[in-house]
Amino acid sequence: MNLLRPGTVFVNVSRGAVVDSTALIARLQRGDIIAGLDVFDPEPIPPDSEILGLTNVFLSPHVGAHTGDAYRPFFALMVDELSRFFQGHETYFDLTPRSKANRTGESLL
């Protein structure tokens, strides 16, 4: 992260693990770069992660691959899921141990 020049906008839409998250947070805390992140490691971002409070970070909910016509139905599903959650209804797409392991490449064994 120290190789980035001040004023750099760092964008990661590939995989969170390709970046040293600790080094990224430390560099962002210096306040001389901006980050746009569609992915992070670990994912989901822990609720106590310092990155959530940084004003020079823009986070998206891992939707970088969704563009064009495919984006509208995905966005509608996301809004419906959030609405169900906040209204106290059962959600359709919970992050289960199996789905989390699949996303991070971990083994359930």
Secondary structure, 3 states (H helix, E strand, C coil): CCCCCCCCEEEECCCHHHCCHHHHHHHHHHCCCEEEECCCCCCCCCCCCHHHHCCCEEECCCCCCCCHHHHHHHHHHHHHHHHHHHCCCCCCCCCCHHHHHHHHCCCCC
